[in-house]
Amino acid sequence: MNTEQQIEFDKIKEIWAGLAVTGAAKEKIADAAIFLDELELNKNLRDTTNSRHMIENLGNPPLQDVTEIREILMEAGKGVCLTPYQLERVEKVLVVVERLKDYLARGKLFENPLAYYDENLDELKDLREEICRQIRCEAVDDHATNVLYDVRTRIARAEEAVKQKAEQVIRNNKDCMADTFYTLRNGRVCVPVKKEYRFRISGSVIDRSATGNTVFVEPAALAKYYEELQLLRVEEENEVYRILYTLSALVSDAIPVMEENMSMMEKLDFIFSKGKLSIDLDCVEPKVNLERRIVLKEARHPLMDKKINIPLNFNMGVAMSKIRGIVITGPNTGGKTVSIKTVMLNSYMAQCGLHVPCREADICMNSNYLSDIGDGQNLSENLSTFSAHIKNVLEILQKVNKESFVIMDELGSGTDPAEGMGIATAILEELRKSGANFLVTTHYPEIKEYAARHENIINARMTFDRETLMPTYRMVIGEAGESCAFYIADRLGMPESMLKVAVEAAYGKDAVKGYSFKHNGNIDKTENKKIQKDNNQASSPKLKARFRIGDSVMVYPDKKIGIVCEPENEKGVLRVQIAGRKIWINHKRVKLHVSADELYPEDYDFSIIFDSVHDRKVRHDMERKYTEEIIIG
């Protein structure tokens, strides 16, 4: 039994989770369940209301998923040097914290209690500004420190000197050059020299062209500049690492505050997701009571289109305080199942701290929610519809108590009507004794009578327009309904004679006078096609043999020629001798090549073909006398 799935709260959770931003909030939504503590429930309902008001006044809050940041903080806590990218992610989270703090502070103008959560947020302004000053575009900024700026300035000068020297070598040796500009090869500045002038340019060969006609030489005059450049780059790297380690240490020191910030962000994300859901589903805050009272005004099923959904008005335990159960009857497709699911789903949402899709709601708290809706057939456990229902019902009766809320659809269905009615009555009696609130739907008239006899149970019906044959989807509590099957059948053309038989069988001979039907006459028979018997068909049920012993056949897909040595059996498999061996093969892979009639005379001894000399001798001995020899086919 999965009540959340049966009443479709799992689909509400999917919508709800889509409105959350952080991974932790999504996980909390997936695990959301009913509150059993009245104070805790009321606090969560107030949070939902306050978050909705704040969103309506200030828009959606600035939030960010912090899963990646937790991983970064874990590395910082181990003393790992953070990369510029990771430091920027930390800085961005601190920006979000600052914006969220400002967002909440503005909520104080509307006296919203959620606004005071800003006191639990610390934007770590000094750390954010330090990272922002020293890290830019996922790299350490040139102006991070004076030392780094000086080193990078000297590197720029050295690189420019290298380029100028390379250009000078090219200008002075134009005849030796394969091109008029220098190039970088393996990180070294080189000049392109024709291979025949290689030894006229002093320096080291770094690379060659694909054709081999050009060699790339690093001139000897550039070597001293290159060595200076390498020393400067080592100095730059050391300074960059010093900056990154310093910032990483600052982040490590701020981990406790960062963790507190992220936890608060995740908590607020969960709260605001409830407010977003309330707005999206057009909900209201429900009242909560412990008096077993349920009042829903213009309640909707949140997954149904609001434009076509007819609101449900439902009342239990107000004027009739002793009523604990309602038996709902009415026509098929009349909205009985949707109605009981709507009542339980609204109650369940309210007890999870959510707003409900109603104009007004007063809902009692329940210790558990139990349901039996749908087919329930389970092929893997070899359970029929009825067996699955009974298994579910027994589980419900084990858990039910006076603080439970139970809904059951089509009580007692799936078996013999008389026995199903008896079982339905027994189930209803157990629910009545438990003191639980329960809603059940049924078509059994005996169940309606049972409900009318007991003061704790009341009938209700779903209304139906007999003229249009359309359900109105409205519930009337205090009146028993009817299935309207006779009127529907009459409207669709069932003859009056058949309907009178049906009424008499259902309610007795006297009840026929109370019905008036429109269609007289009988059902017009249509001419149907007839089965044609094959008079030439053999009396034997076996299929006519396609191949006979001795037939020459083509075996596919190899297209080899063979001889049939055993005709096909009832499974369509025959035996064919090919190249001295016998194989079993399906008749679909065999095609007649030459029939045995054309190849052999009548009464031909096929053992000459199929048996070896030894087997033929043994067979001959067997026909004359006893022998211990055997023949293996």
Secondary structure by P-SEA (a helix, b strand, c coil): cccccccaaaaaaaaaaaacccaaaaaaaaabbbbccaaaaaaaaaaaaaaaaaaacccccccccaaaaaaaaaaaaacccccaaaaaaaaaaaaaaaaaaaaaaaaccccccccccccccccaaaaaaaaaaccccccccccccaaaaaaaaaaaaaaaaaaaaaaaaaaacccccccccccccccbbbbbbccccccccccccccccccccbbbbccccaaaaaaaaaaaaaaaaaaaaaaaaaaaaaaaaaaaaaaaaaaaaaaaaaaaaaaaaaaaabbbbbbbbcccbbbbccccccccccccbbbbbbbcccccccccbbbbbbcccccaaaaaaaaaaaaaaaaacccccccbbbbbbbcbbbbbbcccccccccccaaaaaaaaaaaaaacccccbbbbbccccccccaaaaaaaaaaaaaaaaaacccbbbbbccaaaaaaaaaccccbbbbbbbccccccccccccccbbbccaaaaaaaaacccaaaaaaaaaacccccccccccccccccccccbbbbbbbcccccccccccccccccbbbbbcccbbbbbbccccccccccccccccbbbbbcccccccccccccccccccccccccccaaaaaaaaaaacccccccccc
